Amino acid sequence: AVFQTVFGMIMTLLIAMEFRHSIIRVMLRRDHIVQVKTVVLIALLAIARKFIILDPNSDPYRIGALAVALLALGGVYWLMRQRDDPVEAEGFRE
C-alpha cells in the first residue's frame, strides 16, 4: 500500500511536469496549437498511473476498460509516431 501511494505520487508529479512542459511549449510558439501526440502521451501516463495505484480487489471490468483504453491510446500514439518519423528522417538528410 505504501509503495502504491509513493509511486502514485511520483507518477502524478511526472504527469504534472509533462503537462506544464507542454503548456509552456505551446505558449512560446505563435500558432498556439496543442500537439495531439503530447496529449496522448499525458493520457498514457495517467492510465499507467491508474494501473499502478489500482486496488488489487477491483472488478475485472474496470481493469479491462483501462486495458482497452491503454491499448487504444498506445495505438494512436504509435500511428502518429509512424506518421512523424519519416518527416523527421527527411529533415536530417537535407
Secondary structure, 3 states (H helix, E strand, C coil): CHHHHHHHHHHHHHHHHHHHHHHHHHHHCCCCCCCHHHHHHHHHHHHHHHHHHCCCCCCHHHHHHHHHHHHHHHHHHHHHHHHHHHHHHHHHHC
